[in-house]
Amino acid sequence: MPKLDFRNIEQDPTRCGGQPVVVGTRVRVGVILGCYRQGMSVEEIVQQYPALKPADVHDALAYAYDHLDEVEADLAADDETAVKARYTGGQSGS
């Protein structure tokens, strides 16, 4: 599995929909970026995801900002999927 130019970030098409994740975890870069944008500190993110080290979070944020269009598209797709699931679930009970 090829590593990217960030030592703690990898992208495998067979894991997490091919989205970039922290090496050895299923924690997606987009999730870390979302936490950071919501005001969580690096330390708080590490507390939330104990498998991560501060260096993992910093690498994920660096990757996210260097590949912002890609990561934001992944986040938007996640949001769209969640909305569709919510409305589909709500309509099936009618």
A tleap script that builds the chain and sets N, CA, C and O, in Angstrom:
source leaprc.protein.ff14SB
mol = sequence {
  NMET PRO LYS LEU ASP PHE ARG ASN ILE GLU
  GLN ASP PRO THR ARG CYS GLY GLY GLN PRO
  VAL VAL VAL GLY THR ARG VAL ARG VAL GLY
  VAL ILE LEU GLY CYS TYR ARG GLN GLY MET
  SER VAL GLU GLU ILE VAL GLN GLN TYR PRO
  ALA LEU LYS PRO ALA ASP VAL HIE ASP ALA
  LEU ALA TYR ALA TYR ASP HIE LEU ASP GLU
  VAL GLU ALA ASP LEU ALA ALA ASP ASP GLU
  THR ALA VAL LYS ALA ARG TYR THR GLY GLY
  GLN SER GLY CSER
}
set mol.1.N position { 0.850 -1.160 0.000 }
set mol.1.CA position { 0.000 0.000 0.000 }
set mol.1.C position { 0.901 1.230 0.000 }
set mol.1.O position { 1.716 1.404 0.907 }
set mol.2.N position { 0.761 2.072 -0.999 }
set mol.2.CA position { 1.668 3.220 -1.092 }
set mol.2.C position { 1.344 4.306 -0.068 }
set mol.2.O position { 0.184 4.652 0.157 }
set mol.3.N position { 2.382 4.820 0.530 }
set mol.3.CA position { 2.227 5.956 1.434 }
set mol.3.C position { 2.280 7.226 0.614 }
set mol.3.O position { 2.880 7.272 -0.460 }
set mol.4.N position { 1.648 8.241 1.132 }
set mol.4.CA position { 1.665 9.522 0.452 }
set mol.4.C position { 2.859 10.317 0.929 }
set mol.4.O position { 3.732 9.776 1.609 }
set mol.5.N position { 2.913 11.587 0.587 }
set mol.5.CA position { 4.045 12.416 0.958 }
set mol.5.C position { 3.984 12.865 2.422 }
set mol.5.O position { 4.813 13.668 2.850 }
set mol.6.N position { 3.039 12.371 3.178 }
set mol.6.CA position { 2.925 12.670 4.606 }
set mol.6.C position { 3.105 11.345 5.336 }
set mol.6.O position { 2.338 10.406 5.119 }
set mol.7.N position { 4.111 11.264 6.197 }
set mol.7.CA position { 4.526 9.973 6.744 }
set mol.7.C position { 3.457 9.246 7.537 }
set mol.7.O position { 3.499 8.019 7.622 }
set mol.8.N position { 2.516 9.941 8.112 }
set mol.8.CA position { 1.492 9.299 8.927 }
set mol.8.C position { 0.145 9.171 8.214 }
set mol.8.O position { -0.859 8.836 8.843 }
set mol.9.N position { 0.118 9.433 6.919 }
set mol.9.CA position { -1.131 9.390 6.161 }
set mol.9.C position { -0.984 8.373 5.026 }
set mol.9.O position { 0.038 8.323 4.342 }
set mol.10.N position { -2.025 7.573 4.847 }
set mol.10.CA position { -2.035 6.615 3.740 }
set mol.10.C position { -3.405 6.634 3.079 }
set mol.10.O position { -4.399 7.065 3.664 }
set mol.11.N position { -3.423 6.157 1.853 }
set mol.11.CA position { -4.668 6.107 1.097 }
set mol.11.C position { -4.724 4.755 0.413 }
set mol.11.O position { -3.877 4.434 -0.421 }
set mol.12.N position { -5.723 3.968 0.769 }
set mol.12.CA position { -5.888 2.625 0.235 }
set mol.12.C position { -7.296 2.532 -0.345 }
set mol.12.O position { -8.272 2.740 0.375 }
set mol.13.N position { -7.415 2.225 -1.633 }
set mol.13.CA position { -8.740 2.193 -2.247 }
set mol.13.C position { -9.690 1.178 -1.615 }
set mol.13.O position { -10.902 1.276 -1.804 }
set mol.14.N position { -9.168 0.214 -0.875 }
set mol.14.CA position { -10.014 -0.814 -0.267 }
set mol.14.C position { -10.425 -0.467 1.165 }
set mol.14.O position { -11.160 -1.229 1.794 }
set mol.15.N position { -9.967 0.659 1.684 }
set mol.15.CA position { -10.288 1.031 3.062 }
set mol.15.C position { -10.897 2.426 3.112 }
set mol.15.O position { -10.389 3.355 2.485 }
set mol.16.N position { -11.968 2.564 3.847 }
set mol.16.CA position { -12.630 3.867 4.074 }
set mol.16.C position { -12.952 4.590 2.763 }
set mol.16.O position { -12.799 5.806 2.650 }
set mol.17.N position { -13.396 3.817 1.789 }
set mol.17.CA position { -13.782 4.419 0.513 }
set mol.17.C position { -12.647 5.081 -0.234 }
set mol.17.O position { -12.877 5.937 -1.088 }
set mol.18.N position { -11.415 4.690 0.081 }
set mol.18.CA position { -10.264 5.277 -0.595 }
set mol.18.C position { -9.860 6.642 -0.065 }
set mol.18.O position { -8.960 7.282 -0.608 }
set mol.19.N position { -10.525 7.087 0.996 }
set mol.19.CA position { -10.182 8.384 1.576 }
set mol.19.C position { -8.887 8.275 2.379 }
set mol.19.O position { -8.591 7.206 2.912 }
set mol.20.N position { -8.117 9.343 2.477 }
set mol.20.CA position { -6.878 9.305 3.249 }
set mol.20.C position { -7.166 9.118 4.747 }
set mol.20.O position { -8.076 9.731 5.306 }
set mol.21.N position { -6.368 8.257 5.369 }
set mol.21.CA position { -6.520 7.957 6.791 }
set mol.21.C position { -5.161 8.028 7.474 }
set mol.21.O position { -4.123 8.031 6.813 }
set mol.22.N position { -5.177 8.083 8.787 }
set mol.22.CA position { -3.940 7.997 9.563 }
set mol.22.C position { -3.462 6.551 9.492 }
set mol.22.O position { -4.256 5.628 9.675 }
set mol.23.N position { -2.182 6.346 9.232 }
set mol.23.CA position { -1.591 5.021 9.084 }
set mol.23.C position { -1.969 4.137 10.267 }
set mol.23.O position { -1.865 4.538 11.427 }
set mol.24.N position { -2.412 2.922 9.942 }
set mol.24.CA position { -2.721 1.938 10.971 }
set mol.24.C position { -4.049 2.152 11.674 }
set mol.24.O position { -4.348 1.464 12.650 }
set mol.25.N position { -4.854 3.098 11.193 }
set mol.25.CA position { -6.160 3.367 11.799 }
set mol.25.C position { -7.192 3.493 10.688 }
set mol.25.O position { -6.871 3.410 9.502 }
set mol.26.N position { -8.414 3.691 11.092 }
set mol.26.CA position { -9.479 4.010 10.138 }
set mol.26.C position { -9.952 5.443 10.358 }
set mol.26.O position { -11.047 5.812 9.933 }
set mol.27.N position { -9.131 6.246 11.019 }
set mol.27.CA position { -9.478 7.645 11.295 }
set mol.27.C position { -9.140 8.458 10.045 }
set mol.27.O position { -7.979 8.588 9.656 }
set mol.28.N position { -10.187 8.994 9.435 }
set mol.28.CA position { -10.010 9.717 8.179 }
set mol.28.C position { -9.509 11.139 8.414 }
set mol.28.O position { -9.828 11.777 9.417 }
set mol.29.N position { -8.724 11.606 7.468 }
set mol.29.CA position { -8.208 12.975 7.506 }
set mol.29.C position { -9.365 13.969 7.588 }
set mol.29.O position { -9.285 14.952 8.324 }
set mol.30.N position { -10.426 13.723 6.849 }
set mol.30.CA position { -11.581 14.623 6.861 }
set mol.30.C position { -12.226 14.729 8.231 }
set mol.30.O position { -12.704 15.797 8.612 }
set mol.31.N position { -12.245 13.642 8.967 }
set mol.31.CA position { -12.810 13.664 10.317 }
set mol.31.C position { -11.955 14.544 11.224 }
set mol.31.O position { -12.479 15.333 12.010 }
set mol.32.N position { -10.642 14.402 11.109 }
set mol.32.CA position { -9.731 15.219 11.921 }
set mol.32.C position { -9.883 16.691 11.564 }
set mol.32.O position { -9.926 17.548 12.446 }
set mol.33.N position { -9.962 16.983 10.272 }
set mol.33.CA position { -10.158 18.367 9.849 }
set mol.33.C position { -11.476 18.911 10.396 }
set mol.33.O position { -11.531 20.047 10.867 }
set mol.34.N position { -12.525 18.114 10.337 }
set mol.34.CA position { -13.816 18.543 10.858 }
set mol.34.C position { -13.756 18.857 12.345 }
set mol.34.O position { -14.320 19.854 12.796 }
set mol.35.N position { -13.077 18.010 13.106 }
set mol.35.CA position { -12.912 18.253 14.548 }
set mol.35.C position { -12.165 19.558 14.788 }
set mol.35.O position { -12.549 20.361 15.639 }
set mol.36.N position { -11.109 19.754 14.038 }
set mol.36.CA position { -10.290 20.959 14.185 }
set mol.36.C position { -11.097 22.212 13.845 }
set mol.36.O position { -11.008 23.225 14.537 }
set mol.37.N position { -11.873 22.131 12.787 }
set mol.37.CA position { -12.693 23.279 12.378 }
set mol.37.C position { -13.801 23.579 13.389 }
set mol.37.O position { -14.280 24.710 13.470 }
set mol.38.N position { -14.201 22.581 14.149 }
set mol.38.CA position { -15.216 22.793 15.181 }
set mol.38.C position { -14.608 23.351 16.465 }
set mol.38.O position { -15.311 23.564 17.453 }
set mol.39.N position { -13.301 23.585 16.441 }
set mol.39.CA position { -12.653 24.225 17.577 }
set mol.39.C position { -11.893 23.298 18.503 }
set mol.39.O position { -11.388 23.740 19.535 }
set mol.40.N position { -11.801 22.020 18.157 }
set mol.40.CA position { -11.044 21.102 19.008 }
set mol.40.C position { -9.553 21.344 18.827 }
set mol.40.O position { -9.083 21.589 17.716 }
set mol.41.N position { -8.818 21.273 19.924 }
set mol.41.CA position { -7.364 21.389 19.855 }
set mol.41.C position { -6.780 20.033 19.459 }
set mol.41.O position { -7.482 19.021 19.455 }
set mol.42.N position { -5.499 20.027 19.129 }
set mol.42.CA position { -4.818 18.771 18.809 }
set mol.42.C position { -4.953 17.810 19.987 }
set mol.42.O position { -5.222 16.625 19.794 }
set mol.43.N position { -4.769 18.309 21.191 }
set mol.43.CA position { -4.858 17.468 22.386 }
set mol.43.C position { -6.259 16.880 22.553 }
set mol.43.O position { -6.406 15.721 22.939 }
set mol.44.N position { -7.278 17.674 22.264 }
set mol.44.CA position { -8.656 17.189 22.377 }
set mol.44.C position { -8.948 16.120 21.323 }
set mol.44.O position { -9.659 15.153 21.595 }
set mol.45.N position { -8.404 16.294 20.134 }
set mol.45.CA position { -8.595 15.296 19.079 }
set mol.45.C position { -7.932 13.985 19.483 }
set mol.45.O position { -8.498 12.913 19.272 }
set mol.46.N position { -6.738 14.062 20.061 }
set mol.46.CA position { -6.035 12.859 20.525 }
set mol.46.C position { -6.842 12.175 21.633 }
set mol.46.O position { -6.910 10.947 21.683 }
set mol.47.N position { -7.447 12.959 22.512 }
set mol.47.CA position { -8.291 12.376 23.561 }
set mol.47.C position { -9.513 11.694 22.960 }
set mol.47.O position { -9.925 10.632 23.427 }
set mol.48.N position { -10.088 12.291 21.940 }
set mol.48.CA position { -11.271 11.728 21.278 }
set mol.48.C position { -10.926 10.441 20.524 }
set mol.48.O position { -11.732 9.512 20.477 }
set mol.49.N position { -9.746 10.389 19.946 }
set mol.49.CA position { -9.289 9.243 19.152 }
set mol.49.C position { -7.973 8.736 19.749 }
set mol.49.O position { -6.901 9.125 19.286 }
set mol.50.N position { -8.039 7.881 20.765 }
set mol.50.CA position { -6.837 7.460 21.494 }
set mol.50.C position { -5.779 6.740 20.647 }
set mol.50.O position { -4.622 6.647 21.056 }
set mol.51.N position { -6.161 6.237 19.489 }
set mol.51.CA position { -5.176 5.581 18.621 }
set mol.51.C position { -4.218 6.584 17.982 }
set mol.51.O position { -3.188 6.199 17.429 }
set mol.52.N position { -4.561 7.876 18.060 }
set mol.52.CA position { -3.748 8.914 17.426 }
set mol.52.C position { -2.729 9.504 18.377 }
set mol.52.O position { -2.928 9.553 19.591 }
set mol.53.N position { -1.630 9.951 17.788 }
set mol.53.CA position { -0.625 10.738 18.501 }
set mol.53.C position { -0.699 12.167 17.955 }
set mol.53.O position { -1.226 12.381 16.864 }
set mol.54.N position { -0.183 13.135 18.693 }
set mol.54.CA position { -0.208 14.506 18.177 }
set mol.54.C position { 0.399 14.635 16.779 }
set mol.54.O position { -0.110 15.393 15.953 }
set mol.55.N position { 1.475 13.909 16.507 }
set mol.55.CA position { 2.094 13.980 15.180 }
set mol.55.C position { 1.134 13.505 14.093 }
set mol.55.O position { 1.144 14.034 12.981 }
set mol.56.N position { 0.301 12.506 14.411 }
set mol.56.CA position { -0.693 12.027 13.443 }
set mol.56.C position { -1.678 13.139 13.096 }
set mol.56.O position { -2.023 13.338 11.931 }
set mol.57.N position { -2.120 13.856 14.116 }
set mol.57.CA position { -3.093 14.930 13.901 }
set mol.57.C position { -2.463 16.051 13.079 }
set mol.57.O position { -3.086 16.580 12.159 }
set mol.58.N position { -1.234 16.406 13.413 }
set mol.58.CA position { -0.554 17.460 12.657 }
set mol.58.C position { -0.357 17.051 11.201 }
set mol.58.O position { -0.567 17.861 10.298 }
set mol.59.N position { 0.046 15.800 10.964 }
set mol.59.CA position { 0.201 15.329 9.579 }
set mol.59.C position { -1.137 15.328 8.847 }
set mol.59.O position { -1.203 15.695 7.673 }
set mol.60.N position { -2.200 14.918 9.533 }
set mol.60.CA position { -3.517 14.899 8.906 }
set mol.60.C position { -3.954 16.307 8.526 }
set mol.60.O position { -4.491 16.519 7.439 }
set mol.61.N position { -3.728 17.262 9.408 }
set mol.61.CA position { -4.102 18.647 9.109 }
set mol.61.C position { -3.249 19.208 7.968 }
set mol.61.O position { -3.760 19.914 7.099 }
set mol.62.N position { -1.957 18.894 7.971 }
set mol.62.CA position { -1.088 19.357 6.883 }
set mol.62.C position { -1.553 18.760 5.550 }
set mol.62.O position { -1.622 19.453 4.535 }
set mol.63.N position { -1.869 17.468 5.574 }
set mol.63.CA position { -2.362 16.822 4.361 }
set mol.63.C position { -3.666 17.482 3.910 }
set mol.63.O position { -3.845 17.792 2.732 }
set mol.64.N position { -4.570 17.689 4.865 }
set mol.64.CA position { -5.878 18.271 4.537 }
set mol.64.C position { -5.721 19.629 3.863 }
set mol.64.O position { -6.371 19.901 2.855 }
set mol.65.N position { -4.872 20.469 4.409 }
set mol.65.CA position { -4.725 21.808 3.829 }
set mol.65.C position { -3.950 21.797 2.521 }
set mol.65.O position { -4.107 22.706 1.706 }
set mol.66.N position { -3.115 20.780 2.304 }
set mol.66.CA position { -2.425 20.656 1.016 }
set mol.66.C position { -3.311 20.021 -0.051 }
set mol.66.O position { -3.029 20.143 -1.243 }
set mol.67.N position { -4.381 19.343 0.368 }
set mol.67.CA position { -5.305 18.662 -0.547 }
set mol.67.C position { -6.739 19.071 -0.204 }
set mol.67.O position { -7.635 18.229 -0.145 }
set mol.68.N position { -6.941 20.344 0.016 }
set mol.68.CA position { -8.203 20.855 0.554 }
set mol.68.C position { -9.410 20.514 -0.323 }
set mol.68.O position { -10.454 20.123 0.200 }
set mol.69.N position { -9.288 20.654 -1.620 }
set mol.69.CA position { -10.420 20.357 -2.502 }
set mol.69.C position { -10.862 18.902 -2.352 }
set mol.69.O position { -12.054 18.615 -2.245 }
set mol.70.N position { -9.897 17.996 -2.345 }
set mol.70.CA position { -10.188 16.562 -2.216 }
set mol.70.C position { -10.857 16.258 -0.873 }
set mol.70.O position { -11.874 15.566 -0.827 }
set mol.71.N position { -10.295 16.767 0.205 }
set mol.71.CA position { -10.809 16.474 1.546 }
set mol.71.C position { -12.191 17.101 1.730 }
set mol.71.O position { -13.079 16.473 2.307 }
set mol.72.N position { -12.382 18.314 1.253 }
set mol.72.CA position { -13.695 18.949 1.369 }
set mol.72.C position { -14.737 18.219 0.532 }
set mol.72.O position { -15.899 18.139 0.932 }
set mol.73.N position { -14.348 17.690 -0.613 }
set mol.73.CA position { -15.283 16.903 -1.430 }
set mol.73.C position { -15.690 15.632 -0.681 }
set mol.73.O position { -16.854 15.234 -0.725 }
set mol.74.N position { -14.743 14.998 0.002 }
set mol.74.CA position { -15.056 13.817 0.808 }
set mol.74.C position { -16.022 14.174 1.934 }
set mol.74.O position { -16.971 13.433 2.192 }
set mol.75.N position { -15.791 15.301 2.604 }
set mol.75.CA position { -16.676 15.740 3.688 }
set mol.75.C position { -18.077 16.051 3.143 }
set mol.75.O position { -19.079 15.701 3.766 }
set mol.76.N position { -18.141 16.698 1.998 }
set mol.76.CA position { -19.437 17.018 1.394 }
set mol.76.C position { -20.183 15.743 1.011 }
set mol.76.O position { -21.400 15.663 1.179 }
set mol.77.N position { -19.469 14.759 0.504 }
set mol.77.CA position { -20.097 13.485 0.145 }
set mol.77.C position { -20.630 12.788 1.396 }
set mol.77.O position { -21.710 12.198 1.369 }
set mol.78.N position { -19.875 12.855 2.487 }
set mol.78.CA position { -20.343 12.282 3.754 }
set mol.78.C position { -21.621 12.973 4.201 }
set mol.78.O position { -22.573 12.310 4.614 }
set mol.79.N position { -21.651 14.306 4.123 }
set mol.79.CA position { -22.834 15.063 4.523 }
set mol.79.C position { -24.036 14.692 3.656 }
set mol.79.O position { -25.143 14.507 4.161 }
set mol.80.N position { -23.810 14.588 2.364 }
set mol.80.CA position { -24.899 14.255 1.444 }
set mol.80.C position { -25.436 12.858 1.737 }
set mol.80.O position { -26.647 12.640 1.720 }
set mol.81.N position { -24.540 11.913 2.005 }
set mol.81.CA position { -24.954 10.554 2.320 }
set mol.81.C position { -25.779 10.522 3.600 }
set mol.81.O position { -26.787 9.819 3.673 }
set mol.82.N position { -25.355 11.279 4.609 }
set mol.82.CA position { -26.082 11.321 5.877 }
set mol.82.C position { -27.471 11.917 5.691 }
set mol.82.O position { -28.442 11.415 6.258 }
set mol.83.N position { -27.572 12.972 4.911 }
set mol.83.CA position { -28.866 13.608 4.673 }
set mol.83.C position { -29.789 12.655 3.921 }
set mol.83.O position { -30.960 12.512 4.272 }
set mol.84.N position { -29.262 12.005 2.890 }
set mol.84.CA position { -30.079 11.058 2.123 }
set mol.84.C position { -30.566 9.930 3.013 }
set mol.84.O position { -31.727 9.529 2.925 }
set mol.85.N position { -29.689 9.409 3.876 }
set mol.85.CA position { -30.073 8.320 4.767 }
set mol.85.C position { -31.163 8.772 5.727 }
set mol.85.O position { -32.104 8.026 6.000 }
set mol.86.N position { -31.039 9.973 6.233 }
set mol.86.CA position { -32.023 10.502 7.168 }
set mol.86.C position { -33.392 10.627 6.494 }
set mol.86.O position { -34.406 10.208 7.053 }
set mol.87.N position { -33.414 11.210 5.286 }
set mol.87.CA position { -34.681 11.406 4.616 }
set mol.87.C position { -35.252 10.094 4.082 }
set mol.87.O position { -36.467 9.900 4.112 }
set mol.88.N position { -34.429 9.221 3.612 }
set mol.88.CA position { -34.902 7.928 3.135 }
set mol.88.C position { -35.475 7.140 4.302 }
set mol.88.O position { -36.532 6.521 4.180 }
set mol.89.N position { -34.780 7.163 5.430 }
set mol.89.CA position { -35.264 6.467 6.623 }
set mol.89.C position { -36.570 7.046 7.113 }
set mol.89.O position { -37.467 6.310 7.526 }
set mol.90.N position { -36.682 8.367 7.069 }
set mol.90.CA position { -37.894 9.037 7.520 }
set mol.90.C position { -39.075 8.759 6.607 }
set mol.90.O position { -40.205 8.647 7.082 }
set mol.91.N position { -38.837 8.646 5.308 }
set mol.91.CA position { -39.929 8.437 4.361 }
set mol.91.C position { -40.399 6.980 4.361 }
set mol.91.O position { -41.567 6.708 4.084 }
set mol.92.N position { -39.499 6.046 4.668 }
set mol.92.CA position { -39.896 4.642 4.612 }
set mol.92.C position { -40.866 4.287 5.734 }
set mol.92.O position { -41.589 3.294 5.641 }
set mol.93.N position { -40.884 5.106 6.812 }
set mol.93.CA position { -41.796 4.839 7.915 }
set mol.93.C position { -43.169 5.436 7.688 }
set mol.93.O position { -44.052 5.233 8.521 }
set mol.94.N position { -43.396 6.164 6.603 }
set mol.94.CA position { -44.682 6.837 6.356 }
set mol.94.C position { -45.707 5.892 5.820 }
set mol.94.O position { -46.841 6.294 5.559 }
savepdb mol mol.pdb
quit
